[in-house]
Amino acid sequence: MALPTEIGEKARGRVDLSRKGRQKSGYRVDLPSYHADCDANYLRLCKLLPELASRRRWRYQMPHGALELAVVERSRYTTEVRLSAEAADGERRWLAPPQITVRLYHDARMAEVVAVDGRGPLGGVDQAYPNPRMQRADERQQANRFLGEWLGHCLANGRAEFELILDGRRIGIR
């Protein structure tokens, strides 16, 4: 049985605030988790990018290809790095590895994916789906998690390529 005040509220056209009457809420960013991913990615990249202030390129041999990291842009507090992978000939049949652009924020000690395969910025909290780019609201977080998994794999399985100069001769070590 409805109370007289409830009947009056409905008659006046007021919105029903009960759980049943509310619409499904949109995506909410899990900020602590997102920051943890970005913090961990910064530390992983620091291990993969020794001498970041002076070098522009790094290359790592992986079990099924290679990973190349190149500095795209440097500024006082940030560095933008492009990660690109080359799959061995027999491994490309399934999926071509993505090219990921990451911005390292040195003052905050965080690294964030800013583009995947040249497409950025990624996702947006207020983005309706479907949209012209077919991106989900949590795409940015997914890209940063993927980067973390990829960097972890590289740290565990990669071998650095470098050049050694002895008596004026360059020797490439792979």
Order of alpha helices (4+ residues) and beta strands (2+ residues): alpha-alpha-beta-beta-beta-beta-beta-alpha-beta-beta
